[in-house]
Amino acid sequence: MAKKKQHWLLIAGLVIAYAYSQYAPQIMSLSGNDPHTDSALQHAISNQQSDVQVTVTAPVVKILRDDMKGSQHQRFLIKIANSTTILIAHNIDLAPRVEQLKTGDTVSIYGEYEWNNKGGVIHWTHHDPANRHPHGWIKHQGKTYQ
């Protein structure tokens, strides 16, 4: 009986691993200042990929007004090495606002990249209260906002 149970547990584990590999977000590490790692993001942009978990460090090039419709988001643009701008949409209903953020500041971000024809957006830069999505964050001036 124990061998049968182990067999079914093995099958269940394989099914779960396969499902995760098919539906889990991809993970890429990126830097707005490094053209070699930046190519991973460029690949996602060129191939119009979305639902890609990314880590990026880049300068802030523009502070935008908060999006107050629905969930409130602090918004700003970063620029990666190939001069593409990426919108950052940081949910301030679920995470603290990034304090004293200014144009020219460098930020590190972990979140989900979504392609669009303007360069894309990174969101999910906060914790997920339901624990169904990877927890994101923004690091600015030694402080982590999540």
Backbone as numpy.savetxt, mean C-alpha at the origin, in Angstrom:
# Nx Ny Nz CAx CAy CAz Cx Cy Cz
-6.90 -44.24 12.09 -7.71 -43.03 12.09 -6.85 -41.77 12.09
-5.75 -41.79 12.82 -4.88 -40.61 12.90 -4.28 -40.28 11.54
-3.93 -41.32 10.75 -3.36 -41.07 9.41 -4.39 -40.41 8.51
-5.66 -40.82 8.61 -6.73 -40.22 7.80 -6.89 -38.75 8.15
-6.85 -38.44 9.45 -6.98 -37.06 9.90 -5.81 -36.22 9.39
-4.59 -36.76 9.46 -3.41 -36.05 8.95 -3.54 -35.81 7.45
-4.06 -36.81 6.75 -4.24 -36.69 5.30 -5.18 -35.53 4.98
-6.30 -35.45 5.68 -7.28 -34.38 5.44 -6.74 -33.02 5.85
-5.97 -32.98 6.92 -5.35 -31.72 7.33 -4.35 -31.25 6.29
-3.59 -32.17 5.71 -2.64 -31.83 4.66 -3.36 -31.27 3.44
-4.42 -31.93 3.04 -5.21 -31.46 1.89 -5.79 -30.08 2.17
-6.36 -29.89 3.35 -6.94 -28.59 3.71 -5.87 -27.51 3.69
-4.67 -27.81 4.21 -3.57 -26.85 4.21 -3.15 -26.48 2.80
-3.09 -27.46 1.91 -2.73 -27.18 0.52 -3.78 -26.31 -0.17
-5.05 -26.59 0.09 -6.12 -25.80 -0.50 -6.04 -24.35 -0.01
-5.81 -24.17 1.28 -5.69 -22.81 1.84 -4.48 -22.10 1.25
-3.34 -22.79 1.15 -2.14 -22.17 0.59 -2.36 -21.76 -0.86
-3.03 -22.62 -1.63 -3.31 -22.29 -3.04 -4.23 -21.08 -3.13
-5.31 -21.08 -2.34 -6.26 -19.96 -2.37 -5.56 -18.67 -1.99
-4.70 -18.69 -0.97 -3.98 -17.49 -0.57 -3.07 -17.01 -1.69
-2.40 -17.94 -2.37 -1.48 -17.54 -3.43 -2.22 -16.92 -4.61
-3.47 -17.29 -4.80 -4.25 -16.76 -5.92 -4.91 -15.43 -5.60
-5.28 -15.20 -4.33 -6.08 -14.04 -3.99 -5.41 -13.04 -3.06
-4.29 -13.39 -2.47 -3.60 -12.46 -1.58 -2.95 -11.36 -2.40
-2.88 -10.15 -1.88 -2.22 -9.07 -2.61 -0.75 -9.41 -2.85
-0.25 -8.96 -4.00 1.17 -9.11 -4.29 1.93 -8.13 -3.42
3.19 -8.42 -3.14 4.00 -7.53 -2.32 5.21 -7.08 -3.13
5.41 -5.77 -3.20 6.57 -5.21 -3.89 7.19 -4.18 -2.97
8.50 -4.08 -3.00 9.19 -3.07 -2.23 9.70 -2.01 -3.20
9.44 -0.76 -2.91 9.73 0.31 -3.85 10.40 1.48 -3.14
11.15 2.24 -3.89 11.71 3.47 -3.36 11.62 4.54 -4.43
11.09 5.67 -4.07 10.98 6.75 -5.01 12.33 7.30 -5.44
13.36 6.97 -4.71 14.69 7.49 -5.01 15.61 6.47 -5.67
15.18 5.23 -5.81 16.02 4.16 -6.35 15.43 3.64 -7.65
16.07 3.94 -8.81 15.50 3.53 -10.08 15.42 2.02 -10.24
16.22 1.24 -9.49 16.17 -0.22 -9.62 14.92 -0.78 -8.94
14.64 -0.36 -7.71 13.44 -0.86 -7.05 12.20 -0.17 -7.59
12.36 1.06 -8.07 11.25 1.79 -8.65 10.69 1.06 -9.87
11.51 0.23 -10.54 11.03 -0.49 -11.72 9.89 -1.44 -11.37
9.83 -1.93 -10.12 8.73 -2.79 -9.71 7.40 -2.03 -9.77
7.39 -0.80 -9.28 6.18 0.01 -9.36 5.89 0.38 -10.81
6.92 0.72 -11.56 6.73 1.04 -12.98 6.12 -0.14 -13.71
6.53 -1.35 -13.34 5.96 -2.57 -13.93 4.46 -2.65 -13.63
4.10 -2.37 -12.38 2.68 -2.39 -12.01 1.91 -1.31 -12.77
2.52 -0.13 -12.93 1.87 0.95 -13.67 1.73 0.55 -15.14
2.81 0.07 -15.75 2.80 -0.30 -17.17 1.81 -1.40 -17.47
1.65 -2.32 -16.52 0.75 -3.45 -16.72 -0.64 -3.21 -16.12
-0.88 -1.98 -15.70 -2.17 -1.58 -15.14 -2.64 -2.54 -14.04
-1.71 -2.87 -13.12 -2.00 -3.77 -12.03 -2.58 -3.02 -10.84
-3.47 -3.67 -10.14 -4.05 -3.13 -8.91 -3.99 -4.20 -7.83
-4.36 -3.82 -6.61 -4.34 -4.74 -5.47 -2.93 -5.26 -5.20
-1.94 -4.38 -5.30 -0.55 -4.75 -5.10 -0.06 -4.07 -3.82
0.34 -4.86 -2.81 0.89 -4.30 -1.58 2.28 -3.77 -1.89
2.55 -2.53 -1.51 3.83 -1.89 -1.82 4.38 -1.18 -0.60
5.71 -1.07 -0.58 6.41 -0.19 0.35 7.20 0.78 -0.51
7.03 2.07 -0.26 7.70 3.08 -1.06 8.19 4.21 -0.16
9.35 4.73 -0.49 9.89 5.92 0.17 10.10 6.96 -0.92
9.48 8.12 -0.76 9.53 9.14 -1.82 9.22 10.51 -1.24
9.58 11.55 -1.98 9.27 12.91 -1.53 7.82 13.29 -1.80
7.30 14.11 -0.91 5.96 14.68 -1.09 6.10 15.86 -2.05
5.30 15.88 -3.13 5.40 16.98 -4.09 4.20 17.91 -4.05
3.11 17.47 -3.43 1.94 18.36 -3.34 1.01 17.86 -2.24
0.54 18.81 -1.44 -0.46 18.52 -0.42 -1.82 18.88 -1.01
-2.76 17.96 -0.96 -4.11 18.19 -1.49 -5.10 18.38 -0.35
-6.26 18.91 -0.68 -7.32 19.03 0.32 -7.80 17.65 0.73
-8.23 17.53 1.98 -8.78 16.27 2.45 -10.03 15.91 1.64
-10.22 14.63 1.43 -11.45 14.12 0.82 -12.42 13.88 1.97
-13.50 14.62 2.01 -14.44 14.55 3.13 -15.69 13.74 2.80
-15.76 13.17 1.59 -16.92 12.37 1.19 -16.74 10.95 1.70
-17.75 10.42 2.40 -17.63 9.07 2.95 -16.56 9.04 4.02
-15.71 8.03 3.97 -14.57 7.98 4.89 -13.63 9.13 4.55
-13.17 9.86 5.57 -12.31 11.01 5.33 -10.87 10.56 5.07
-10.23 11.18 4.07 -8.87 10.83 3.70 -7.98 12.07 3.60
-6.83 12.00 4.21 -5.78 12.99 3.99 -5.13 12.60 2.67
-4.95 13.58 1.77 -4.44 13.27 0.44 -3.21 14.11 0.11
-2.25 13.46 -0.52 -1.06 14.15 -1.00 -0.44 13.34 -2.12
0.45 13.99 -2.88 1.13 13.34 -3.99 2.59 13.11 -3.65
3.10 11.94 -4.04 4.53 11.67 -3.97 5.04 11.50 -5.40
6.34 11.66 -5.57 6.93 11.49 -6.90 7.99 10.40 -6.83
7.87 9.42 -7.72 8.86 8.35 -7.77 9.93 8.69 -8.80
10.97 7.88 -8.88 12.17 8.20 -9.65 11.91 8.54 -11.11
10.91 7.93 -11.73 10.67 8.21 -13.16 9.76 9.42 -13.36
9.55 10.21 -12.33 8.73 11.43 -12.34 7.23 11.16 -12.35
6.83 9.92 -12.15 5.40 9.62 -12.00 4.94 10.06 -10.63
3.78 10.69 -10.56 3.21 11.06 -9.27 2.18 10.01 -8.88
2.14 9.71 -7.60 1.22 8.73 -7.03 0.41 9.45 -5.95
-0.90 9.29 -5.99 -1.77 9.85 -4.96 -1.74 8.94 -3.74
-1.57 9.54 -2.58 -1.68 8.81 -1.31 -3.01 9.23 -0.68
-3.85 8.25 -0.37 -5.14 8.50 0.27 -5.12 7.79 1.62
-4.86 8.56 2.67 -4.68 8.05 4.03 -5.97 8.26 4.82
-6.63 7.16 5.20 -7.92 7.21 5.88 -7.75 7.76 7.30
-8.23 8.99 7.51 -8.07 9.63 8.83 -9.26 9.37 9.74
-10.22 8.54 9.28 -11.24 8.03 10.19 -10.69 6.85 10.97
-9.72 6.14 10.39 -9.16 4.94 11.02 -7.74 5.12 11.55
-7.06 6.16 11.12 -5.67 6.39 11.54 -5.46 7.88 11.78
-4.48 8.23 12.59 -4.21 9.66 12.81 -3.70 10.35 11.55
-4.02 11.61 11.44 -3.49 12.45 10.35 -1.97 12.53 10.47
-1.28 12.53 9.33 0.18 12.71 9.33 0.44 14.18 9.68
1.04 14.40 10.84 1.22 15.75 11.37 2.32 16.51 10.64
2.10 17.79 10.46 3.11 18.72 9.92 3.72 18.25 8.60
2.92 17.60 7.77 3.39 17.14 6.47 3.53 18.32 5.53
4.71 18.43 4.88 4.97 19.55 3.98 5.54 19.04 2.66
5.36 19.84 1.61 5.99 19.57 0.33 7.50 19.50 0.55
8.14 18.49 -0.04 9.58 18.30 0.11 9.94 17.27 1.17
9.01 16.98 2.09 9.27 15.96 3.11 9.36 14.58 2.43
10.17 13.71 3.00 10.24 12.32 2.53 9.38 11.47 3.46
8.56 10.61 2.86 7.71 9.70 3.61 7.98 8.27 3.16
7.79 7.33 4.07 7.80 5.91 3.74 6.38 5.42 3.94
5.91 4.61 3.00 4.51 4.21 2.99 4.40 2.72 2.72
3.53 2.05 3.46 3.15 0.67 3.16 1.64 0.66 2.98
1.19 0.27 1.79 -0.23 0.24 1.51 -0.50 -0.51 0.22
-1.71 -0.37 -0.27 -2.14 -1.09 -1.47 -2.17 -0.14 -2.66
-1.46 -0.51 -3.73 -1.41 0.29 -4.95 -2.57 -0.10 -5.87
-3.25 0.91 -6.39 -4.32 0.74 -7.38 -3.95 1.56 -8.60
-3.94 0.92 -9.75 -3.59 1.60 -10.98 -4.71 2.54 -11.43
-4.33 3.68 -11.98 -5.23 4.51 -12.78 -4.36 5.26 -13.80
-5.00 5.91 -14.76 -4.24 6.54 -15.85 -3.50 7.81 -15.43
-3.61 8.21 -14.16 -2.88 9.38 -13.66 -1.65 9.00 -12.86
-1.34 7.72 -12.78 -0.18 7.27 -12.01 -0.56 6.28 -10.93
-1.76 6.39 -10.44 -2.24 5.43 -9.44 -2.41 6.05 -8.07
-2.91 5.23 -7.17 -3.16 5.65 -5.80 -2.69 4.54 -4.86
-2.15 4.95 -3.72 -1.85 4.01 -2.65 -2.80 4.34 -1.50
-3.53 3.32 -1.08 -4.45 3.48 0.05 -4.25 2.31 1.00
-5.13 2.08 1.95 -4.96 1.07 3.00 -3.65 1.35 3.75
-3.39 2.63 4.03 -2.20 3.04 4.77 -2.50 3.13 6.26
-3.36 2.26 6.72 -3.84 2.26 8.11 -4.07 0.83 8.54
-4.37 0.64 9.82 -4.70 -0.69 10.31 -6.09 -1.08 9.78
-6.34 -2.36 9.70 -7.67 -2.86 9.33 -8.35 -3.37 10.59
-9.38 -2.66 11.07 -10.02 -3.08 12.31 -10.61 -4.49 12.24
-10.94 -4.96 11.04 -11.51 -6.30 10.88 -10.43 -7.37 10.68
-9.17 -6.97 10.57 -8.06 -7.90 10.36 -8.23 -8.79 9.13
-8.80 -8.23 8.06 -8.96 -9.00 6.82 -8.03 -8.50 5.72
-7.29 -7.46 6.00 -6.40 -6.85 5.01 -5.08 -6.54 5.70
-3.96 -6.61 4.98 -2.69 -6.24 5.63 -2.76 -4.82 6.20
-2.24 -4.66 7.39 -2.21 -3.34 8.04 -1.17 -2.46 7.34
-1.57 -1.26 6.95 -0.65 -0.33 6.31 -0.16 0.72 7.28
0.71 1.61 6.81 1.26 2.68 7.63 1.93 3.74 6.77
2.14 4.89 7.40 2.96 5.95 6.82 3.96 6.36 7.90
5.24 6.49 7.51 6.28 6.95 8.43 6.74 8.32 7.97
6.72 9.26 8.92 7.12 10.64 8.64 7.81 11.21 9.87
9.01 11.71 9.67 9.80 12.33 10.73 9.88 11.45 11.99
10.15 10.17 11.78 10.36 9.25 12.90 9.10 8.74 13.56
7.93 9.11 13.07 6.68 8.67 13.69 5.91 7.82 12.68
5.26 6.76 13.18 4.46 5.88 12.34 2.98 6.17 12.57
2.27 6.37 11.47 0.82 6.65 11.50 0.11 5.43 10.92
-0.73 4.77 11.74 -1.44 3.62 11.27 -2.78 3.46 11.96
